[in-house]
Amino acid sequence: MPLAPETGSFDTVLDCGLYHVLEDEERRSYRRSVDLVLRPGGRFLMLGHATNTSGRGPRGYSVDELRAGFGDGYQEVFVRAALFWATPDRGNLPAWLSLFIRKGSGG
């Protein structure tokens, strides 16, 4: 579901656990939605699962996929290895914590 620009524009968008479940076209649509609601100079902070090859759970993403998705129009502040708590039986799973700043006036 795309973000609705009629809700206004924001200085910060936080994603904790959505992007990593999206398919490629959904990720492109999601990025367009973020562009609609995040002000230039605004922060996009995300925590999501790293690439998952187990076949169980979300597909995740690599650092390269993340940078390809947000490299154009955004300045990378950091991408750091992190852990995403899944379930008691699966424990912590590899993740990425990232911060990007939207380029443009005011930033």
C-alpha positions in Angstrom: 0.0 0.0 0.0 1.5 3.3 -1.0 2.0 6.1 1.4 -0.6 8.8 0.9 0.8 12.3 0.1 -2.5 13.9 1.3 -1.4 12.9 4.9 1.2 15.6 4.6 5.0 15.7 4.4 7.4 14.6 7.1 10.9 15.2 8.3 11.4 11.6 9.2 10.1 8.3 7.8 10.8 5.2 9.8 10.5 1.6 8.4 10.9 -1.3 10.8 10.1 -4.5 9.0 8.3 -3.6 5.8 10.8 -3.1 3.0 12.4 -6.5 3.5 9.1 -8.4 2.6 8.4 -6.5 -0.6 9.1 -7.8 -4.1 11.1 -5.7 -6.6 8.2 -3.8 -8.2 6.7 -3.2 -4.7 10.0 -1.8 -3.6 10.1 0.7 -6.5 6.5 1.7 -5.7 7.4 2.0 -2.0 10.4 4.3 -2.9 8.1 6.5 -5.0 5.8 6.8 -2.0 8.6 7.7 0.4 9.6 10.4 -2.1 6.1 11.8 -2.0 5.9 12.2 1.8 9.5 12.8 2.9 10.6 16.5 2.7 13.9 17.3 1.1 16.5 17.1 3.8 14.3 14.6 5.6 15.6 11.4 7.2 14.7 7.9 6.1 15.6 5.4 8.9 15.2 1.7 8.3 15.7 -1.6 10.0 15.2 -4.7 7.9 16.3 -8.3 7.5 19.5 -9.0 5.6 19.3 -11.3 2.6 17.6 -14.5 3.5 18.5 -17.6 1.5 16.8 -20.1 3.8 13.5 -20.0 2.0 11.7 -19.3 5.3 10.7 -15.9 6.3 11.1 -12.6 4.5 13.5 -12.4 1.5 15.5 -9.5 3.0 17.9 -7.4 1.1 21.6 -6.9 0.6 23.5 -3.6 1.1 23.9 -3.3 -2.6 20.1 -3.7 -3.1 19.5 -1.1 -0.5 21.9 1.3 -2.1 20.4 0.7 -5.5 17.0 1.4 -4.2 17.9 4.7 -2.3 21.2 5.8 -3.9 19.6 8.2 -6.4 18.1 11.2 -4.6 19.3 10.2 -1.2 22.6 10.6 0.7 23.7 7.6 2.7 24.6 8.5 6.2 25.2 4.9 7.3 24.3 1.2 6.7 25.3 -0.9 9.7 25.0 -4.6 10.5 22.3 -5.2 13.1 20.1 -7.9 14.5 16.3 -8.2 14.0 14.5 -10.2 16.7 12.3 -12.7 15.0 10.8 -15.3 17.4 11.9 -17.2 20.5 12.6 -20.3 18.4 14.5 -18.4 15.7 16.2 -15.8 17.9 18.0 -12.9 16.3 18.4 -12.7 12.6 21.0 -10.6 10.6 19.6 -7.2 9.6 20.7 -3.8 8.3 20.1 -0.5 10.1 20.4 2.4 7.7 19.9 6.1 7.5 19.5 8.1 4.3 18.9 11.8 3.9 16.7 12.9 1.0 18.6 15.3 -1.3 17.1 18.6 -2.4 16.5 22.0 -1.1 16.7 22.2 2.7 19.2 19.4 2.9 
